[in-house]
Amino acid sequence: MYILTMRYIVIVLLLCLYYVCDEESINNDMILMKKRAMEDQQTTLDAIDYLAALLEQARRREAEAEAHRESIEERLVDMVGRVVEGIQSQQTNNYRVKTVSTLKRRLNQDQVVELINCLCTEIFSDVFCVKYDLDEDAFFKLKAKNYNKFMMILNVLTTAPTKTVVELINCLGTEIFSDVFCVKYDLDE
């Protein structure tokens, strides 16, 4: 059952690629619209209408293709799994599908002054406007070294999920379709 499900996912992905890259139908539509415009003895305004209609059609197709891609990515994330932070991976006969979830951590600017007073004895000057940013590597190293200070810092952070990345890798371990399928999917939107 599992192999059939993963084969279905691969077929859906290939159909999505065909749907997005169906240039022949786009060219046929353009030729048809061009013939119609020529038959009507197009003036400058007709040419503008023609190009505006092409642009409108292209935007509509882009929106449909993007919505289609996002729905496929969401189904892949649901099937492979979503973790709060980290990587979830699933191996099939043809692909290794990975989902990568991250968290966005921001300092609460109102509480950071209290934190500075607790962590160091130096005088904090109100003369300087300082924007603090979190060094996540040092943050996780601090967790191993001094858990109490880590928890103090954790209390002034606002944490929210940012994105889940879907990545397809063929069985040989090389990335394929990276410009099409390795796309960041923002779960907040």
GISULWO-V985964 format. One record per residue. OMEGA is omega in whole degrees, 0 to 359 (none if undefined). Layout:
# GISULWO-V985964
omega
OMEGA
OMEGA
This chain:
# GISULWO-V985964
omega
181
181
178
179
181
176
177
179
180
179
179
178
179
176
177
178
179
181
182
187
182
184
183
180
177
179
178
178
180
179
179
179
180
178
179
180
179
179
180
182
187
171
179
179
178
179
178
177
180
181
178
178
177
180
179
179
180
179
179
179
177
180
179
180
179
178
179
179
181
179
177
178
180
177
177
180
178
182
181
179
180
176
181
177
179
186
172
185
177
180
174
177
186
187
162
183
180
169
182
180
179
176
176
179
178
177
171
188
180
183
185
179
177
180
180
179
179
187
183
183
180
179
179
185
176
181
184
172
183
174
183
176
185
171
188
178
179
179
181
174
178
179
180
185
187
186
180
179
176
180
176
180
180
180
179
179
170
185
179
176
181
187
171
181
176
183
177
179
180
187
180
176
178
181
175
180
186
180
181
190
179
187
179
181
183
182
180
186
none
